[in-house]
Amino acid sequence: MTKNYDIAVIGAGIAGSSVAAVLAEHASVLLIEKEQQPGYHSTGRSAAMYIPSYGPPFIQALTKASGEFFKDPPSNFCNTSLLSPRAEMLIARTDQLAAIDLFMQAHASNSNVKKIDADEIQSHCPLLKRGYAAAGILDTSGSDIDVNALHQGYLKKFKQHNGTLILNSHVNSLKAETGGWIINTGSENYTAGILVNAAGAWADEIGLMASAENIGLQPMRRTALTINAPARLDLSSMPLVADIDEAFYIKPEAQYLLLSPANVDPMPPCDVQPDEMDIAVCIDEVERAFDIEVRTIVRSWAGLRSFVSDKEPVAGFSAQADNFFWLAAQGGYGIQSCPALSRYAASLILGNSLPHDLIKFGLNTDSLGVGRLL
Ligand SMILES: Cc1cc2nc3c(=O)[nH]c(=O)nc-3n(C[C@H](O)[C@H](O)[C@H](O)COP(=O)(O)OP(=O)(O)OC[C@H]3O[C@@H](n4cnc5c(N)ncnc54)[C@H](O)[C@@H]3O)c2cc1C
């Protein structure tokens, strides 16, 4: 027998789980995931950073608007802190100094961001080779995010509000019917009044099934690896250190160092794997900048960061397919922005006005819509 819901959300990564949790307070919601576990794709493969000065303007607004939730989540959401302070330090060689000035101009009003000299850089990261960096930027508002606690918190909230999560269920086809959708997962059919497309790198494929517009989503592979940290290094206060032109970054991750070549390689949506060449490039960059000799790789992985042309997320109803809502293109910022983005999306889906705090951060109902992409 076909099961009926007010809203069906496709994809149980951080985007789908967070919006489903907010929606479930007001409607019957089905959350559909093709994998055995939620978070198997991009959500489980991130660098877990919260950096309010990172990303395009609406992402920065959503990230700042998410700060309150991260710092003070609802009492039964999780039993651990979602954030642990971790500054971000951008470094520049002498040939990159112009980029430091550009960054400072763009963040002139941000009191958490300051320009620092070579000595101060060295004091924050003694691992850096002396003479490598000529100047830098320190952003003290950054943090590590406990992504698993965040994701599980949303899934717990979803279940507490009687949401239905189905795993191992690949959406194969979608059919519009009067007032909603028939969703086929091979073995089952479901119906829902509104369909939310939170399918990450696969969002344009879901759009195609629904005869919605193509938003030009491009998944980009990013590789990461962990190595043993040099002995006697105090990791607790070390910032994330990134090249000002985003050629690499390095950050403590438990007792290890996480390294990434910060690559942006276009890929089709898939279970992406790390590329040997990316790893070799990463090790070369890092060994040139830091007093580190990489002997053993503890773990390596890759994930997809999916973007549309302006690098901002897409959250809005389709202009072409009725009752079809896009929640996609969170790029490299989908974790740090999700508390605010999920509330933004849920307001539009439910036909409510936007929460005042989001309006104060400069968002309106069209800010993230598909209209800008057509
Ligand atoms: C190396 C790396 C570092 C990153 N670092 C950061 C960071 O420090 N901070 C930050 O904020 N962000 C970071 N990101 C970005 C962040 O991980 C993503 O923006 C975010 O995880 C996107 O979440 P999502 O739910 O949209 O996608 P996903 O987690 O990929 O979820 C989409 C889900 O949809 C499911 N799905 C797809 N098609 C179907 C179908 N037909 N039927 C059923 N289910 C389907 C998939 O199985 C998947 O589980 C990083 C990403 C990478 C790769």
The ligand as an SDF file (V2000), in Angstrom:
LIG
                    3D

 53 58  0  0  0  0  0  0  0  0999 V2000
   37.2140   17.3920    1.7780 C   0  0  0  0  0  0  0  0  0  0  0  0
   36.0150   18.2660    2.1370 C   0  0  0  0  0  0  0  0  0  0  0  0
   36.1440   19.2010    3.1540 C   0  0  0  0  0  0  0  0  0  0  0  0
   35.0270   19.9650    3.5330 C   0  0  0  0  0  0  0  0  0  0  0  0
   35.1630   20.7940    4.6210 N   0  0  0  0  0  0  0  0  0  0  0  0
   34.0960   21.4930    5.0550 C   0  0  0  0  0  0  0  0  0  0  0  0
   34.1970   22.2980    6.2300 C   0  0  0  0  0  0  0  0  0  0  0  0
   35.2610   22.3660    6.8650 O   0  0  0  0  0  0  0  0  0  0  0  0
   33.0710   22.9900    6.6330 N   0  0  0  0  0  0  0  0  0  0  0  0
   31.9000   22.9170    5.9500 C   0  0  0  0  0  0  0  0  0  0  0  0
   30.9330   23.5780    6.3530 O   0  0  0  0  0  0  0  0  0  0  0  0
   31.7680   22.1510    4.8330 N   0  0  0  0  0  0  0  0  0  0  0  0
   32.8330   21.4300    4.3760 C   0  0  0  0  0  0  0  0  0  0  0  0
   32.7120   20.6450    3.2720 N   0  0  0  0  0  0  0  0  0  0  0  0
   31.4490   20.6680    2.5130 C   0  0  0  0  0  0  0  0  0  0  0  0
   30.3690   19.8240    3.1600 C   0  0  0  0  0  0  0  0  0  0  0  0
   30.8670   18.5250    3.4460 O   0  0  0  0  0  0  0  0  0  0  0  0
   29.1700   19.7470    2.2000 C   0  0  0  0  0  0  0  0  0  0  0  0
   28.7660   21.0470    1.8040 O   0  0  0  0  0  0  0  0  0  0  0  0
   27.9680   19.0770    2.8450 C   0  0  0  0  0  0  0  0  0  0  0  0
   28.3350   17.8530    3.4400 O   0  0  0  0  0  0  0  0  0  0  0  0
   26.8610   18.8320    1.8110 C   0  0  0  0  0  0  0  0  0  0  0  0
   25.8230   18.1190    2.4460 O   0  0  0  0  0  0  0  0  0  0  0  0
   24.6550   17.4600    1.6260 P   0  0  0  0  0  0  0  0  0  0  0  0
   23.7080   16.8850    2.6060 O   0  0  0  0  0  0  0  0  0  0  0  0
   24.1560   18.4390    0.6140 O   0  0  0  0  0  0  0  0  0  0  0  0
   25.3750   16.3060    0.7530 O   0  0  0  0  0  0  0  0  0  0  0  0
   25.6480   14.7660    1.1020 P   0  0  0  0  0  0  0  0  0  0  0  0
   26.2390   14.6090    2.4430 O   0  0  0  0  0  0  0  0  0  0  0  0
   26.4260   14.2090   -0.0440 O   0  0  0  0  0  0  0  0  0  0  0  0
   24.1960   14.1350    1.1510 O   0  0  0  0  0  0  0  0  0  0  0  0
   23.4090   13.9090   -0.0010 C   0  0  0  0  0  0  0  0  0  0  0  0
   22.7420   12.5540    0.1780 C   0  0  0  0  0  0  0  0  0  0  0  0
   21.7870   12.3280   -0.8490 O   0  0  0  0  0  0  0  0  0  0  0  0
   21.7610   10.9430   -1.0850 C   0  0  0  0  0  0  0  0  0  0  0  0
   21.1600   10.6800   -2.3960 N   0  0  0  0  0  0  0  0  0  0  0  0
   21.5950   11.1150   -3.6030 C   0  0  0  0  0  0  0  0  0  0  0  0
   20.8140   10.6560   -4.5790 N   0  0  0  0  0  0  0  0  0  0  0  0
   19.8450    9.9060   -4.0050 C   0  0  0  0  0  0  0  0  0  0  0  0
   18.7510    9.1500   -4.5050 C   0  0  0  0  0  0  0  0  0  0  0  0
   18.4800    9.0580   -5.8330 N   0  0  0  0  0  0  0  0  0  0  0  0
   17.9640    8.4990   -3.6140 N   0  0  0  0  0  0  0  0  0  0  0  0
   18.2060    8.5680   -2.2900 C   0  0  0  0  0  0  0  0  0  0  0  0
   19.2370    9.2660   -1.7590 N   0  0  0  0  0  0  0  0  0  0  0  0
   20.0570    9.9310   -2.6070 C   0  0  0  0  0  0  0  0  0  0  0  0
   23.2330   10.5530   -1.0320 C   0  0  0  0  0  0  0  0  0  0  0  0
   23.4110    9.1600   -0.8130 O   0  0  0  0  0  0  0  0  0  0  0  0
   23.7500   11.4170    0.1130 C   0  0  0  0  0  0  0  0  0  0  0  0
   23.7700   10.7230    1.3510 O   0  0  0  0  0  0  0  0  0  0  0  0
   33.7860   19.8380    2.8540 C   0  0  0  0  0  0  0  0  0  0  0  0
   33.6670   18.9100    1.8320 C   0  0  0  0  0  0  0  0  0  0  0  0
   34.7480   18.1200    1.4800 C   0  0  0  0  0  0  0  0  0  0  0  0
   34.5850   17.0820    0.3970 C   0  0  0  0  0  0  0  0  0  0  0  0
  1  2  1  0
  2  3  1  0
  2 52  2  0
  3  4  2  0
  4  5  1  0
  4 50  1  0
  5  6  2  0
  6  7  1  0
  6 13  1  0
  7  8  2  0
  7  9  1  0
  9 10  1  0
 10 11  2  0
 10 12  1  0
 12 13  2  0
 13 14  1  0
 14 15  1  0
 14 50  1  0
 15 16  1  0
 16 17  1  0
 16 18  1  0
 18 19  1  0
 18 20  1  0
 20 21  1  0
 20 22  1  0
 22 23  1  0
 23 24  1  0
 24 25  2  0
 24 26  1  0
 24 27  1  0
 27 28  1  0
 28 29  2  0
 28 30  1  0
 28 31  1  0
 31 32  1  0
 32 33  1  0
 33 34  1  0
 33 48  1  0
 34 35  1  0
 35 36  1  0
 35 46  1  0
 36 37  1  0
 36 45  1  0
 37 38  2  0
 38 39  1  0
 39 40  1  0
 39 45  2  0
 40 41  1  0
 40 42  2  0
 42 43  1  0
 43 44  2  0
 44 45  1  0
 46 47  1  0
 46 48  1  0
 48 49  1  0
 50 51  2  0
 51 52  1  0
 52 53  1  0
M  END
$$$$
